[in-house]
């Protein structure tokens, strides 16, 4: 059975982590990357209103839209209704701003950006579902979907309410496949249940799966010394059924060349290779973690409305990969509009409610020292 985007090659160019010089996007290098990407037969480009404060959309106009035929690529961008707008008009104006920045007359794929937790309500409040449906009818959007960082149950709620959505973009990687918080497998299965094709984001988990602990990386090197560590993660995601493409936030030309080397003639992982990935996942699981299952029982009576589960998710990633810069960046997203770890008053309500008996007060104190200092 065919599905939307079936003929799009399985590597997409994510435009969130573009190369920079002195804090500005290196447009000349982006041009080289775009040209090579298209030359090798790839065509999907993914940006967003909020990426690099809008400079990502501006850069892709200069590097792609102004230099290549419109039918040679698919361009996707996203509207983040929770990111600043105070009125429906301000939220809807994000769409028009993206059209102007990118210089296109229509978007091939357009997404409601980053649904989940309290963010979903902004799209309802500002009437974004109906507004974007209208833009699709007007021909300014070819395919409409959404991206989401949330549980499978929340994903199912959205898909049940909005069957008109044509695709979903989900965080899927082998490390998060069985995660009780990210729930990559469960979310993927919900998308497939509703017949929605999937665009994969964070296949390398923001670069974390390119910089694995030595004992984990060794499993991959032993299995195939010639394959790069990130190649295992991207091929794993691309091997799933119903995947439109797998986004990689490529930051320089060399990173792109590596990705193209194994994705130009993509082969799904073999059973032997999948067994190696499973060993790596098991090895990562042995590293001590905060046993939070994202049940949110702790939040119901928290006077400070602290993003406890989100904070623990960030800390768990930090404990695995020791990438402090990324951890602090994601922590900022997780605590947007919520309390931070340092806001804890030690009232103890959360520990009474926690079914996993986590010493939450102490873990929040540790998180505050790591993520806020």
C-alpha positions, 0 to 999 in steps of 0.5 A: 500500500502506498503512502504520502511521501513514499517516493521521497528519499529517506534522508531529509535536511534539517535546518535547525543546526546550520553552520555558523561563523561568528554567530551568523549562519554561514550561507555560502557553506549552506549553499554548498550543502544544498547543492550536494544534497540535491545533486545526490537525489535528495529533496526534503528540507525542514525548517521552522518559524522559530529556528535561529530566530527566523534566520534559518528560513531566510538562509534557505531562501538564499541557498535553495529557493533563489537558486533552484527550480521549485519542482526540485525540492520539498520545503517544510516549515512550522508554526509555533502558536505557543511561542510568543503570540498574544492574539490569534492574528499574531499567531496566524501572522507567523504563517505569512512571515514564513512565506515571506522569509522563504520566498515560496508561494506554497509549502509542500509540508506544513506543520503545527509545531511541537504539540504536547503538554500545555503547548497544544492548547495554544493552537486551539485558542488561536484557531490555528487548525481551521486557519491552516486548513483554509491555507491548504484549500487556498493552495498555499499548503500542499500537505498539513501535519504536526510535530509532537513531543508527548506521550502516545496517549496524547498523540492518540487524542490529537489524531482522534480529534483531527483525522484531517492531519496527513502526517506526523513528525515524531522523535524516534531513535533506538535509544528512546524506542522503549523509553517510558517518557519519550515513548518512540515505539508507542508513538510510532505505533499510534501513528501507524494505527491511524494510518499516518506516515511519519517524518522522523526527527531527532534520529541521532538525539540531537547528536547524542547518539554520535557521541556514545559512551565508549563501551556502547560505541565499541559494539558498533565499531566491532560490528562494522569498523567502516560505518560511522556511529551516527549511520546506525541511528539514521539507518535504524529510523529509516528502516521503519515502515511508513517513514517519509524521511528521516531528518538530520540537522546537518551542521557542516559539509563533512557531516552531510557527506558522511550521511549521503555516503550511506543514505544515497543507496539506502539499505534497511538494517539487516537482522544481524545489524538490528541485533547489534542495535539492541545490544547497544540499547541494552548497554545504554539502559544499564547506565543509572537513570532517574526512574521517572515514567512521566505519569505526572502524578507529582504535578497535580498538587505542586504549588510551583508547577515545576516541570518535574518529568521534563527536568528528569528527562533532560537529566537522564539524557545528560547522565547518558551523554554528558552533553551539558550545552544540549541539556541546558538548551532542552531544559529551557524548552521543557520549563517554558511556561512552567516552574524550574527545578530551583523553584522547589519549596520542598513541600513534599507533595510530589514524593507522596504522590510518586508511584516510583518512590523517587526522591524528587526533592533531592533529584530536583536539587541536583538538576538545578545545580547542573542545568541552571548554574 
